[in-house]
Amino acid sequence: MKKMISGAWICAFALTFGAVIFFSACGTVVSPEDSVAGDATGRPTATFDREVRNLVDERYELVSLIFRLTGVRPEYSQRNTAYQLLLSEEFVEFNYHPAVVFARWKSNHVAWDAPFRLAVHLQRADNGFELVENIGSLMSCGRWSQNSAIRFVELLNDFYHDTDFSQFFQTNMDYFMEVSENFTQEIYSFINKEWFGQFGLNPDNLRIILIPSASYFGYAASVWGQSAADLIHYAAVTYAGGSPSDIHYLTIHELIHGFANPLGDLWYEENEEFRMLNDDATGAVGAHEAYTSGLIMAYEHLTRAFTVKYFIENHENVQELRLLTRNIGMGFPHIVHTFDLISEFERENVANVMKNLDIDIVPPIVLQLAYRWTYASEEVLAEIGNVLGTNDFEFGFEFTFSDKLSGVRGWWYPVYFTNPYLPIQDFPLLGVSVNFPTEFGDVVFMIDQGDAYGLEILYGLLIDIGSGAEHGSMHPRARAYAWIYLN
């Protein structure tokens, strides 16, 4: 019988900064606490009533659980609440289920919001779940290919049935309804969804999901239909503690990503000053590690500026300067300039950006690709067998790597084989890396295409020979590797 928990507990957040600080899909979101006034409780007056319904999404909880069991990414591995502890303990026997193994290899490439993006592109099917008819919006995030998404969903359905996750989810419905009711009464009822319509988002196509399996993250993702008018935008927020003001602010932030990101794409391409400011802000003091490009900084600057504007226009006594200044301290040095830009920008122009979105129609069909490893010569494949001490091996799914500075690019594959006597201790150390989610004895087949000048293609094996800490690395995920040339 699947275990359940009471919804009576609420666990405090581990991160504080005066008031509680939340993280969005790519970083920190300030709380407007003390900046929003409303009724006698300090909350704004409700704009319209909400019927209480379950806001916890089975799709996300399922995908999140699979990535939790990998133990690789901290954003899916927290054990700060009773529910999160239950997830980790109830399913521990499935740590090496094929779906979890796939996710473990994939984890360095689908961190942060990518599991959430995949979850909202799922729909019910007879045997569990299937991808929606158009996965173009999933492909646009760059973290999933058609084949990897389709393969993962096949394994996800096996996991869903093998673990009887449906029963587990239903068993904990009382808890889900309790957090949904609290969220509806304290936050959802006070959100002015009609405000988003002026920026091209259909208020009826806005979805809010609660994610109790996460402790301090929020996520945003849009699902394209057959046209821009069919777009559905999802905002996912945790509800495991923190004040209503914190969670309210995070929710609005994630909803605004729905129109701020497309606007960011346009401005970053067409406005040289805007592009230079955001390129300059990449790596700013206080910025979260996920802000790895000027375009991502553009998304965040715009989203945060519009979030301040939302609270100014929908609440009384909002301290505009305070909210903007706190964003500067969190790694967004150009937030005031961005706020001035959006204040001058005609709102119908934002709506036109949304109306004219370039929607790619991508059906969930397996592409018959000739994987690059099939180009390797018989001599290279034979040498792999010599190194492994067995010819009984196979390659896992294909992943890509690239280095923009050097132009080096290529592909890598996990190698599955059985040889308990592989002499790991005899392989010489190459170096330490955090780029591969491997364990001791794991092997990766690498194809290095060389740099932009067309150097010789190199084939080799990376072999995990132990913890990076044993070789001087301070990174908790660092692993030490040997390298075997195959040509």
N, C-alpha and C positions, 0 to 999 in steps of 0.2 A: 504493500500500500504506500502510495506516495505521501511524503510528509507535507505538512502545511504549517504556516505561521500565523500568529495573530497580528492584526493590523494595529494593535494598541501601541506598539513601540514606534518611536521616531528617533533616529540616531543623529546626533550633532555632526556637523561637517568637520573634517580634519583641517581644512584650510581657512584661515581667518586673516582679515586685514582691516582691523577695526570692526566694521560690519563684515558679514560673510561675503566672500568673493566667489563668483561662479566662473566656470570655464565654458566657452562656446566650443564648437567643433575644432576651432584652431586657437583658442586662447582664452584669456581672462575677460570677464564682463563685469563692469562695475555695478554695484547696487545703487538704486536711487533712494535708498532709505534716508529719511530726513529731508528728501528733496520733493516728495510727493505728498500732497495734502488732499483730504477728502472729507469723509464723514467723521463722526466722533471717534471712531476707531483708528483714524489715520489712513483709511483706505478710500479710494475714489468711489463715487456712487455707481452702482451697477447700471450698465447701459441697457441690458435686456436679460431676461431670465434664461437659465440653462437647465435642461432636463439632465439629471444625473445619469450618466452611463459609464461603462467601463472604458477608461482611456489608456489602459495598459495593452499594448499590442503584442499578440502572440508571435507574430513574425519576427519582431525585433528581439523579443526575449529568447527565442529559439536561436537566432543567429548569434546574438551576444553570448549565449551559453557556450556555443561551440568555440568561440574565440576565447572565452574565459578558461576553458579547459586546456587550452594550449599553454597557459602560464607564461606567455611571452610578453604581451603588451599590458602595461599597468592600467590603462584606461578600461580594460575589461576584466581585471583581476582583483578589484577591491573586495575586501571582506569587512566593510565598515558597518554593515547592518545585518540583522538576523536573516533577512531574505537572501542577501548575498552569501552569507555563510551556508545557508541551506542549499543554494545552487552549487557551491563548490563541494559540499560534502555528499549531497544526494547523488551526484553524477560522477563521482571520482573514478568509478570503475570504467568509465568511457573515455578516459584520458587519451587512449590510443585507438579510438574508433577512427575508421578511414576519413570521416568528415573532419575530425579534430586534427589528424595528421596532415591533411590537405591544408587546413587553416593555419597550422603551425608553420608550414613552409611558406605560405602566402602572407603571413602576418606582417613581415617587414614592408609589404607592398600595399597593404589595405588598412593601415592604421587610421586612427581618428574616426572620420565619418564614413569610411567606405563600407564597413559592415552594415551601418544604418541605411546607406544608400541602396545596398542590395536588398535589405529587408523590405523597404517600401516599394520595390519593384517586383515583389512576389504577390501572387493571388492564389486563392484556394483552387485546388484541383481534386480529382477523385482520390488520388493516392497521397495527398498531402498538399504540396505547393508547386506552383510553376511560375515562370517569369511572365510578366505582362506582355501584351502584344507588341509594344514598341519599347525597346530597351535602349534607345538612342541616348536618353538622358543618363542612363547608367554608364554607357560607354564614354560619355563626355567627361566624366570625372577622371579618366585616365588610369584608374586602379583595377578595373575589371575588363577583360576581353570577352567577346561573345563565348568563346569556348570555355574559359575559366569559370565564368558565371554559370553556364549550363552544367558543367561538370560538378561544380560545388552544390548546385541545387539538387542534383541526383544524389549526392552523398548526404546532403541535408535531410532529404526525405527518408533515407535509410536510418539516419540518426533519430529522426522524429518518431519512427515506428519502433526502432530498437529500444529506445529509452522510455517509450510510452509518455512522451512529453505532453501530449494532449491532456492526459489524466492529471499530470502534475499541475498544469496550468489551471485546469478547472478546480482542482483541490484548493488552490490558493486564491480563488475568485473573491472570497470575502475580503481578503486583504487588498486586492486590486480595487474593489469597489469602495473600500474605505478611503484609500488615498485619492481615488478619483473624485469622491464626494468632497473631500477636503479641498482639493485643487479647484473644483467647480465653484464652491462657495467662496473661497478666499481669493481666487485669481481669475478663473475662466469667465465668471459672470461680469467682470469689470473690464474685459478686453473689448475695445471698439473695433471689431473686425471690418466694419464698413469703411473705416479710415483707409484701409489698404486698397479699396476699389479705385481711388483716384490715381493710384500708381500702376494700374493695369493688372492687379491681382483680383481674381473673382473671389469675394468674401465667402461664397458657398463652396469654394474649392480649397479653402485653408483647413488643414488638419493639424491637431495638436495631440501628441503622443506622450504619455508618461513612461519613463524608463527607470524603474526601481532597481534594475541590475547595475546601473551606473550611479556613482556617488556625487560627482560634481561636474558633469559635462552636459552640454546641450548640443544638438545637431540640427542641421537644416538640409533638406534635399527636395528638389522638384522632380516630378514625374511627368514627362511629356506624354501627350496623347497623340492624336493624328493631326492636331493643329495647335497653335499657341493658345487658342480659347479653351482647349481641353486641359491645360496645365493644372496639375494639383500640387500644391506646395505643403510640405510637412515640416513641422517644428517639433523636435523631441526635447523634453526637459526632464530632469530628475525631480523627485519629490520625496527626498529622504532626509529632510531637515532644512534649516535655513528659514529666514523670514518670508512671509508672502511677498514682501517688497522685492527681495532678491529674485525669487522665482518669477515674479511678474515681469521684471526687467529682462531676465534671460529669455522668457517666452517671446516678448516683443522683438528682441534682438534676432532670434532665430526666424521669426516670421518675416522680418524685413529683409533678410538675406534673399528672399524670393524675388524681389525686384532690384535690390541693390547690386547683386552679383551681375546680372545682365547689363546694368548701367555701368558697372565697373569694367566689364569687357569692352564696351564701346568707348568710354573715356580713356582707358589705358591705351587703346589703339590710336585714338584720334587726337587726344590732348597731350602734347609733348610735355608741358609743364606738370600736368597731373602725373604722367608716367614717371618723370624724373623724381618728383617728390616721393612717390611710393617706392621706387627703386632705392632711393637714398634711405628710406625708413626701414628697409629690410635689415634685420639684425640689430635694431635699435635697443638701447638699454631697457630692460623690462619686458621686451616682446617675448611671446611664447615661442618655443622651439619649432612649432608647426608653421610659423610664418616664414616660408623659405623662398618667397619670390615677391617681386614688386606687384604682380597681379593679385596675389593673395592679400597683400597689404592694402591694395586698392579696394578689394571687397570689404575688408574690415573697417577701413576709414569711412567708407560710405555707409556701411551698415550701422556703425556706431553714431555717426552724425545724424542719420535719419531716426535712430532710436531716441536720441536726445530731443529731436523735433517732435516725435510722437508724444513724448511725455509733456512737453511744453504745450502742445495743442490739445491734449486730452485731460490734463490735470492742472490744478491750481497750485500756485506758489512753488513751482519747480525752480530749483537753483541751477540755471543753465550753466553758469561759469564753473560751478562745483563739479558738475558731471563732465564737462569738457576737460577740466584740469585733471581729474582723476584718470581719464583716458590717456592723457599725455604721460602720466606717471606709469602707465601700464604698457608703454612702448609704442604710442601712436602720436608722434611729435607734430603731425600736421592735421590734427583733428579740428582745430579751430578754423584753419584755412578751408578744410573740406566742408565744414558746417556753413561757412560763408558761401561756398560754391553752390551747395544745394539750396540755400535760401534764395539765391538769384535764379535758380533753374526753374523753368515753368513745369508744373506738375504734369501737364498733358504731354510734355515731351518724354517724361519717364513712361507714361502709359503707352506712347507710340513705340518706345523701345520694346516693351513687352508684347505689344500687338504684332510687331514685325520680327519676332524671334525666329531665328533660322532653326526650324525643327527638323532633325534628322529622323527618318523612319528606319529603324533597325529591328527586324524581327529576330526572335530568339532561335536562330537556326545555327547548327554547328557548321563552322567553316571547315572545309576539307583542306587543311593546310599541310604542306610538306614541311615537317619540323626540321630545323637546321641540323639536328644530330644525324638525320638520315643522309646528310651529305658527307659525313665522316667516312673515311676509307675503312675497308675491312681490317687493315693493319692497325688503325687507331682503336677500333672496337676490340680487336684481339689483345692489344696492349692493356686495355682496361681490365680484361679478364685476367691477364698475368699479374697486374697489380693487386687485384682483389682476391686472387687465388681461386676464382671460380668464374665460369662462363655463364652461370645462372644469375643474370642480373637484368634489370630493366630500368628505364628512365621514367621519372615522374613528369609532371606538367612543365611546360617551358616558361621560363621567366627571362626578362631582359635586364640589362644593366647598361649604364652609360656614364661617361665623365665629360661634362660640357667643356671643361678647361683643356683637356688633352685630346678630346675627340674620340677617345677609346670607347668602343661599344661592343656588345656581344650578348650571349645567351647562356643561361645556366639551368641545370636540371638536377633535382635530387636523384641519387642512384639507390635503388632498392636491391639488396642482395643479402645472402645468408652465408657468412663465414665467421664463426666465433673465434677463429684463430688468426684473424688479420693482425699482423705485428705492428700495431699502432706506434709502439715505442721506438720502432726503427726508422720512422719517417722523419726527415729533418724539418725543423721549424722554418716556415716562410715568414710569418708575421701574425698580427692580431687584427681582427675585424669584428664589427658589430652588424655586418650586412646580411648575415645568413643565420636563420633560426635553427642552428644545428645543436646536436648533443655529441658527447664523446663517441668517436667511431663512425659518425655520419660522413658520407662522401657526396661531393657535388661535382658534376661534370661541367666543365667550362669550355665555351667556344669564344675566343677573343678575336673579333674581326679586325683588330688593329685600329689605327687612328684614321683620321680623315684623309691621310695621304696614301691609304691602301696598302699598309704593311701586311706581311704574311699572316694568314689566319693561324692562330695557335689553338691547340687542344690540350687540355690538362685536367687533372683531378685535384680538387681541394679536399683535404682530409682533416676533420676535426680531431685534434690531438690533446684537447684539454681546455681548461679555463684560461682566459686571457689574464686573469689576476696573477697566475703563476709566472707570467712573463712581463709583469710590470704595469698592466693596464688597470686603470681605476674605474673603468666603465663596467657596470654590473652585468651587462649582456655580452661583454667581449669574449670571444673565443679565439683560441690559438689554432693555426692551420699549417699543415704541410702542403707543398705543391709538387705534383709529379707531372713533368712534361710528357706528352704522348706523341709528339712529332718533332 
